[in-house]
Amino acid sequence: MLHGLNPTTYSFWAAYVQTGVGAINDTALRLAKDTVGFNAGADVNSGLDYVLISTRGVRRAYADTLTNLRRFDATNTVKLNGGFEVLTFDGNPFFVDDQCPTGELYGLALNKMLWAQGDDWQWMDEDGKTLKWEPRRDRYIGILYKYCQFGTTQRKLHFRLTGLTDTSGL
């Protein structure tokens, strides 16, 4: 809920959620993106910088569906900073987050996300000292903090798939 806008009451603020999806495949992802595009009146195939985030098991299951259906071309791989390559759907990178709930996948339109920042970076110095000696160790520690929150300007452009077959525990 944001500023009293409950997405169950105000549908223009509701993100697309599909429950009980089962096995992940291109059809489930295409349905999610098409529904988001239709509901929001947006072209989700161009202009929106989407990312998919899920667990290792869901990503592995999706990659397994691709081996028989697609041809991989090394010249068209997506390269990330640090030299990593990434699995994609529709040119949208598929990332793994080990903190993602089991059996869930999130589709986020990155250009509609923002950091709501309360203050800039600061050193924690409540006792007047920035660096503190750590007892029984040959070192000092300092705590750097910042108050901010991740938000969106158009919640309707994001989606969540739940109930996915997840092999993370294997």
C-alpha positions in Angstrom: 0.0 0.0 0.0 1.3 3.5 -0.9 -0.2 6.7 0.5 -3.4 4.7 1.3 -3.7 3.2 -2.2 -4.6 -0.4 -1.6 -4.0 -2.4 -4.9 -7.0 -4.6 -4.1 -9.3 -1.5 -4.0 -7.5 0.6 -6.7 -6.8 -1.7 -9.7 -4.7 0.9 -11.4 -2.1 0.4 -8.7 -2.2 -3.5 -8.8 0.7 -5.5 -10.2 -0.1 -8.6 -12.2 0.1 -11.8 -10.0 -0.4 -15.3 -11.4 -0.6 -18.1 -8.8 -0.2 -21.8 -9.2 1.8 -21.6 -12.4 3.6 -25.0 -12.1 6.4 -25.6 -14.6 8.1 -22.5 -15.9 8.2 -22.0 -19.6 8.0 -19.4 -22.4 4.2 -19.5 -22.4 4.0 -18.5 -18.7 6.5 -15.7 -19.1 4.9 -14.5 -22.4 1.4 -14.5 -20.7 2.7 -12.4 -17.8 4.4 -9.8 -20.0 1.5 -9.6 -22.4 -1.0 -9.2 -19.6 1.1 -6.5 -18.0 1.3 -4.7 -21.3 -2.4 -4.9 -21.9 -3.4 -3.9 -18.4 -1.0 -1.0 -18.3 -1.4 0.1 -21.9 2.3 -0.2 -22.4 4.6 -1.8 -25.0 6.5 -4.2 -22.8 8.7 -5.4 -25.7 10.4 -2.0 -26.3 11.2 0.9 -24.0 10.9 -1.0 -20.8 14.1 -2.5 -19.3 12.8 -5.7 -17.7 14.6 -8.1 -15.5 13.4 -11.5 -14.2 14.4 -12.5 -10.7 13.9 -15.9 -9.1 15.7 -18.8 -7.4 18.4 -21.0 -8.8 15.9 -23.9 -9.2 13.4 -21.9 -11.3 16.2 -20.5 -13.5 17.6 -24.1 -13.9 14.1 -25.4 -14.8 13.7 -22.6 -17.4 17.1 -23.2 -18.9 16.2 -26.9 -19.2 13.2 -26.0 -21.3 15.5 -24.2 -23.7 18.0 -26.9 -24.5 15.7 -28.8 -26.9 13.9 -25.8 -28.4 16.5 -23.1 -29.1 19.8 -22.7 -30.7 22.4 -20.8 -28.6 24.6 -18.4 -30.5 27.6 -17.2 -28.6 27.7 -13.9 -30.6 24.3 -12.9 -29.2 24.9 -13.6 -25.5 24.2 -10.8 -23.0 27.4 -9.7 -21.2 27.2 -8.1 -17.7 29.8 -6.1 -15.9 32.6 -8.3 -14.6 32.5 -10.6 -17.7 29.5 -12.6 -16.7 26.9 -13.9 -19.2 23.2 -14.2 -18.4 20.3 -16.4 -19.4 17.6 -14.2 -21.1 13.9 -14.3 -22.0 13.0 -11.9 -24.8 16.3 -10.1 -24.3 15.5 -9.6 -20.6 18.1 -10.9 -18.2 17.1 -13.7 -15.8 18.9 -13.1 -12.4 19.1 -15.4 -9.4 18.5 -14.1 -5.9 19.1 -16.6 -3.1 16.7 -14.6 -0.9 13.8 -14.9 -3.4 10.9 -17.0 -2.0 10.9 -20.6 -3.3 8.7 -21.1 -6.3 8.3 -17.4 -7.2 9.5 -15.2 -10.1 9.4 -11.4 -10.3 9.4 -9.4 -13.4 10.5 -5.8 -12.8 10.5 -2.8 -15.2 13.7 -1.2 -14.0 13.1 2.1 -15.6 10.0 2.5 -13.4 12.0 1.8 -10.2 13.5 4.4 -7.9 15.4 4.9 -4.7 13.5 7.0 -2.2 16.4 8.4 -0.3 15.8 10.0 3.2 19.4 11.1 3.6 22.8 10.6 2.1 25.5 8.2 3.3 26.7 8.9 6.9 29.0 7.5 9.4 27.4 6.1 12.6 29.0 8.2 15.3 26.4 8.4 18.0 29.2 8.3 20.7 31.2 11.0 18.9 33.6 8.4 17.4 33.5 7.3 13.7 36.0 4.5 14.1 35.7 2.1 17.1 38.3 -0.3 18.3 37.1 -3.9 18.3 38.0 -5.6 21.6 40.5 -8.5 21.4 41.3 -7.8 17.8 43.9 -5.8 16.0 41.4 -3.6 14.1 39.0 -0.7 14.1 35.5 -0.8 12.6 33.3 1.9 11.2 29.6 1.7 10.2 28.4 3.5 7.1 24.7 3.8 6.7 22.0 5.4 4.5 18.2 5.5 4.9 16.5 4.7 1.6 13.8 2.5 0.2 13.2 0.9 -3.1 10.0 2.0 -4.9 8.2 2.2 -8.2 6.4 4.8 -10.1 4.1 2.3 -12.0 3.4 -0.8 -10.0 1.1 -2.1 -12.8 4.2 -2.7 -15.0 5.6 -5.4 -12.7 4.5 -9.0 -12.3 4.9 -12.0 -10.0 4.5 -15.6 -10.8 3.9 -18.0 -7.8 3.6 -21.7 -7.4 6.4 -22.5 -9.8 8.1 -25.8 -9.8 11.4 -25.1 -8.0 14.3 -27.5 -7.8 16.4 -25.3 -5.5 16.6 -27.9 -2.8 18.1 -30.5 -5.2 
